[in-house]
Amino acid sequence: MPAPRSTAAAASTEPTAHLTVQPVPPVLSLPQTQRLLGISKKLLQDLMHSGELPTIKLGDRRRVISGEALVAYLRRKQDATGRGQV
């Protein structure tokens, strides 16, 4: 009868979950940003109007969010909560 494996040995041979992180596009539309963050249109508008998530104005009406601004926003949120990695 084989000896039972230790928990540490069993843990090291089990497959681990991998998180796939996609690169952030250089520019995102407002609907793209909303979907990516999983937030409502109203919350996105609040973040934009408060300056917490700056936008770039293209033409007379269109606004976009730079990928750099989105990453900076997420890093600030991470620093404020002290959880996770971005």
C-alpha positions as CSV (number, residue, x, y, z in Angstrom):
1,M,0.0,0.0,0.0
2,P,1.5,3.4,-1.0
3,A,2.2,5.9,1.7
4,P,-0.3,8.9,1.7
5,R,1.1,12.1,0.1
6,S,1.5,15.1,2.3
7,T,-0.8,18.1,1.8
8,A,2.1,20.2,0.6
9,A,3.1,17.7,-2.0
10,A,-0.5,17.3,-3.2
11,A,-0.9,21.1,-3.4
12,S,2.3,21.5,-5.5
13,T,1.2,18.9,-8.1
14,E,-2.3,20.3,-8.6
15,P,-2.9,22.6,-11.5
16,T,-3.2,26.3,-10.6
17,A,-5.7,28.8,-12.0
18,H,-4.2,31.4,-14.3
19,L,-5.6,34.8,-14.8
20,T,-5.3,36.2,-18.4
21,V,-4.9,40.0,-18.5
22,Q,-5.6,41.6,-21.8
23,P,-3.7,44.8,-22.7
24,V,-5.7,48.0,-22.3
25,P,-6.4,49.7,-25.6
26,P,-4.9,53.2,-26.0
27,V,-8.4,54.7,-26.2
28,L,-11.8,53.4,-25.0
29,S,-15.2,54.6,-25.8
30,L,-17.5,55.4,-22.9
31,P,-19.6,52.2,-23.4
32,Q,-16.4,50.1,-23.6
33,T,-15.2,51.7,-20.4
34,Q,-18.5,51.1,-18.7
35,R,-18.6,47.4,-19.7
36,L,-14.9,46.9,-18.8
37,L,-15.5,48.3,-15.3
38,G,-18.9,46.8,-14.9
39,I,-20.5,50.1,-13.8
40,S,-23.6,52.0,-14.8
41,K,-23.7,54.8,-17.2
42,K,-24.6,57.2,-14.4
43,L,-21.6,56.2,-12.3
44,L,-19.3,56.6,-15.3
45,Q,-20.7,60.1,-15.9
46,D,-20.2,60.9,-12.2
47,L,-16.6,59.8,-12.4
48,M,-16.0,61.9,-15.5
49,H,-17.7,65.0,-14.1
50,S,-15.8,64.8,-10.8
51,G,-12.5,64.5,-12.7
52,E,-11.7,61.2,-11.1
53,L,-11.7,59.6,-14.6
54,P,-10.6,62.2,-17.1
55,T,-11.8,62.2,-20.7
56,I,-10.5,63.4,-24.0
57,K,-12.9,65.4,-26.2
58,L,-12.9,64.5,-29.9
59,G,-14.8,66.9,-32.1
60,D,-17.9,68.8,-30.7
61,R,-19.5,66.0,-28.7
62,R,-17.6,62.7,-28.6
63,R,-15.6,61.8,-25.5
64,V,-13.2,58.9,-25.0
65,I,-11.0,57.7,-22.1
66,S,-7.4,56.9,-22.6
67,G,-6.1,53.5,-21.5
68,E,-3.5,55.3,-19.4
69,A,-6.2,57.3,-17.5
70,L,-8.2,54.1,-16.9
71,V,-5.1,52.2,-15.5
72,A,-4.3,55.3,-13.3
73,Y,-7.8,55.3,-12.0
74,L,-7.7,51.6,-11.2
75,R,-4.3,52.0,-9.4
76,R,-5.7,54.8,-7.3
77,K,-8.7,52.7,-6.3
78,Q,-6.3,49.8,-5.5
79,D,-4.2,52.0,-3.3
80,A,-7.3,53.3,-1.5
81,T,-8.6,49.9,-0.8
82,G,-5.2,48.1,-0.4
83,R,-6.5,45.0,-2.2
84,G,-5.6,43.2,-5.3
85,Q,-3.2,44.0,-8.1
86,V,-3.7,46.0,-11.3
